[in-house]
Amino acid sequence: MNWIKNDVLPKIKGMWGGKRDMPENLWIKCPESGQMVHHSDLEQNLYVIPGSGYHMKMPAEARLKTTFDGEYQMIEDWKAPSDPLKFRDQRKYADRIKDARAKTGQKDAVIAAVGLMGGVETVIAVQNFAFMGGSLGMAAGAAIVRAMEVAVERKAPFIIYAASGGARMQEGILSLMQMPRTTVAVQMLNEACLPYIVVLTDPTTGGVTASYAMLGDIHIAEPNALICFAGPRVIEQTIREKLPRGFQRAEYLEDHGMIDLVVHRHDMRGQLIRLVRMAMKLPPLSETPAGDASVQRKEVPSGAPPEATPEMVGEGGEAETPAEEA
């Protein structure tokens, strides 16, 4: 009579007001103000808390959807070993990668795509902090390099949303080698006279800050983003002094000339379109209001989508803000 116990009884209990399972993360708490926001409202507001303006971490796929005009093609024709050192600490590195892939639905910490942004074919890469802290390993490095190669091949501007705890310690020296490797790829963009714009999000630290994240033609940051090599706690413990208020945050770095602009997420797409069109010597799109994703998301006309390019992503490691630096 298991069918009665397993099927009938639960339905009867449900009819009489039995306890219902609530989905996780239905309400999101603002780390700054404590305000509770429904997840659907947060998504519609581009993951910005309405009251405090606090910028929550944004999924990588959502970054692409809200930046491109409409359709885009993923870039994935890169190859890299997933566990080159057969590393193991408390757990196998291969198991950590498997868990991160199941959690995010991505191959690694970086995804990239090519599509139209403001009517200009553009290549955009995004680091996903949810994938092992966005840490930089061989796969993530391969994904970034391939995306830059596609930009050169298509003579398209390149934009990257950086978010990382640094190099991936599970890959040792091989992860650190991605710093010069990506630097060479940036040089390819420079030689091709193509715009390279870096959007620094919270957090951008470690080897990522020490390489491609600070080599852009223009550096934009989201409000209050932590941008550094070593984190403030590490510095304070080393020099045994209290750091200035807001040290290593986006606004502080803008005031001291390290970055060019601090832009609210609602205004980011409009700002990127203006900069790209200016750099490519194209007239501005005066009819595109900044900060309204629903207005800005225009469908690509029939036959206009860029040719299918293989898709792109990278391999796994763990990082804490600003950890994972080997």
N, C-alpha and C positions, 0 to 999 in steps of 0.2 A: 504493500500500500504506500510505497514511497511517493507515488504521484500525488497523493492527497497531501502529504507533508511538504513536498517540494513545490507543488504548483497551486493547489487549491487554497491551502491555509494562508500563504502569503497574500493572495488576492483578497481573501476575506478580511485579513488584518488591514490591508490598504483601504478597503471600503469603509472601515470603521475608524479612520483617522490614525492608522498606524504611523510610526515615525518614518519619514521619507528621507532618502539620501539627498543631501545638498551637494551640488557640484563645488569642487574646490576653486578658490580664487574668484568667487562670484563678486566679492567686494574687495577692493584694493585700498590699503591704508597709505596715506601720504607720509613718507618718512620725515618730512619737515614740519607739517602742521597737524598731522594725525587725522586729517579729513578722510572719511570713507567715501569712495567713489565706485559706482557700479562698473563692472569691467566693460560693458558695452558703451557706456558713456565715455570711458577712458579711451577706448579704441577710436571712437568718433572724434575725440579731441586730440588725436595723434599722440596719445599716451602722455599728455600734459595734464597735471592736476588742475581743474578749473579754478579753484580758489587761490591756491598758493603759487601757481605757475611752475611748480616743480616738474622737471623733465624726467619721467621714468624711462627705464631702458626700453627701447623699441625693437620688436622682432625684425630680423634682417629682411624677410620677405615683405613686411609692411613698408620698410624703407624704400624698396624698389617700386612698389605699387604706388606710393604717394609721391615719388619723384619723377617717374616717367609719365609721358602723356597718356599712354594706354598700354598697348601690347609691347612686349619685349621678349628677347630670346636669351636664354641662359647660356653661359659660357662654361663648358665642362670638359673640354678636350685637353686636359692636363693629366699627368701621371706622377704618382709619388708613393713610396712605400708607406704603409700605415704604421708599422712598428719596426723601424730599421734596426734598433738596438736590442730588441726582445726584452724590453725593460720591465722590471717588476719592483714594486715597493710593498705596501700592504696588499696591493692587488696587482694583477697583470695590467700593463698599459693597454693591451689589446681589449681587455674587458672594459676599461674606462672609456675607450673610444666607442665601443659597441653601445654602452649606456648613453653616451652623449649623442650618438646618431639616433638612437631610439627616442631620446628626449626632444631633440630639435627637428628631426626629419632631414638633417643635412649631412653631407659626407664629411665636412670639416668646418672649421671656424670662419671660413670666407666663402661667400657666394658672389658671383658677378654676372652681369647681363649687359646686353647692348640693345638700345631702343631710341625712340625719339623723346627729347626733353626740350620743350619750347620750340619744337619743329626742327631741332638740330640732333643729328645722330650722335649719341653719347654712350660711352662705356662707363658703367658704375659698378664699383665693388663695395661690399659691405662686410664688416667683421661682426660676428655674432658673439656677444659676451656670454650668452647662455651655453655656448659650446666650449666647455672647459676654459672659461674665462677669456675667450677670444685669443687664446695663446697662439704664438707664431711657431709653427713647426714646418716640416718639409712640405706637407700637403698645402697648408695655407700659403706658404711662400710660392709654391708652384702655381696656385690659383691666381695670386696677385700678378706674378710675372706673365702668365698667359693672358690675363685681362689687359695688361699694358701692351702686349704684343698685338692683340686684336685692335686696340686703339690705334696703334701705329699703322697696321695693315689697312684700316678703314679711314685713316686720317681724321679720327674723331677725338674730341676732348675726353679726358679721363678724370673721374671723380671717385674718391674713396671715403667712405664713412669709417673712421678708425675707432675701435673700442677694444682694448686689450689689456691684460695684466702683464704682458711681456712675452719673452721667449718661453718655449715649452720645455720644462726641465727634463721630461721623460725622453727627450731626443738629444739631450746633451749638446755637444759641439755642433751637431748637425742643425739644430734649431738656430744657433748663433750664426751659422753660415748663411741663413736667409737674410740677414741684415745687409751684407754686401751684395748678395744676389739681387734683392729688390732694388738696391741703390743703382745697380747697373741698368735695371729695367727703367728706372726713372730717367736715367741719362738718355735712354733711347727716346723717350718722350721729348726731352729737351732738344735732342738733335733733330727730331722731326718737327720742331717748332709747334708742338701741340700743348694746349693748356692742361695743367695738372692742378686740380683743386682738392685740398684735403679738408674734410669736415671732422673736427675733433669732438668726440662725444665722451660721456662719462662712463668709465675712466679710460684714458689713453696713457699708458705707462711703459716703463722698461724698455726693452729692445725695439719695440715698435716706435716709441718716441725718438729713440736714438737712430732711427733709420728713415724709412719712407714717409712716416707721418709728419716729419718736420722738413721735408725736401720739396714741398709743393710750391707752385708759383703764388698761390693764395691760400692762406690758412684761415678757416672759419671754425668757430667753436660754438657749441650750444651753451646756454647760460649755466654757470656754476659747475661746468665740467672739470674734473680733476685731470690735469695734464702735467706729466712729470716723468723723470727717469726713476729716481728713488722717491718713495712716498714720504710725506711729512713726518710720519712717526719714526721712520728709519733715520731721517736727517736729525730730528730732535734728540734721538738716543745717541747719535754719533757726536754732534757738536755740543750736546747738553745745554741747549738754549731753546727758548720758546720762539716759534716762528711767527711772523706777522699774520694778522687775521686775513683769511682768504688767500694765503700763500699757495701758489700752484693751481689756483682756480682760474677759470677762463677770464674773468674780468680783471684780475690782478695781472695776468700775462698780457692782456690787451693794453693795459695802462703802461706796461714796461716794454712794449714793442715786440713781444715774442710771437704774437698772432695778430692778424689783420682786423678781424671782425668777430663780434659776438652776436649771433643771430638767433632769435626765438624760432623754435621749430615750426610754428605756423607760417613764418616768413621765409623759411629756408629754401623751398622750391623756387619761389619768385626771385630770391637773391641769386641762386645758382643759375637760373635762366638768364638773368641780366648779365652776370659775369661771363658766362659761356658765349653768349651772343656778342658781347663786347670784344672778347678775346678772339673770336672767329671773324670779327669785322662785319657783323650782320646788324641790321636795324633792330631796335628794341621792340618787344611785344607789349605795347602799351595797354592792350585790352586784357592782359592776364593779371588779375589781382593777386597779390602775394598773400599767402597765408590761408587761402580757401581751397583745400584739397579737392572738394567736390566740384568747384568751378574749374580748377586747373586741370583736372583729369579729363583730357580730351581724347576721343577715340582716334586711333591712327587710321587715315583714309584707306579704303580698299586698295590693296596692292602696295601700300606704302611700308608695311613692316619690314625691318631689315632682314636680310637673309638669315636663315637659321644658322646659328653658330653653336658649336658644342657647348655644353653647360659647365659650370665651374663651382668648385667648393674646395675644402681642405681637410686635413687630418687632425686628430684630437690630443689634448693635454689640459692640465688644470691650472687655474690661476686665481689668485685672490687679489683684490686691489691693493697694491700694485705688484703682487707677487709673481712667481713663475719665472723669474729671471735666473737663468742657469748660473 
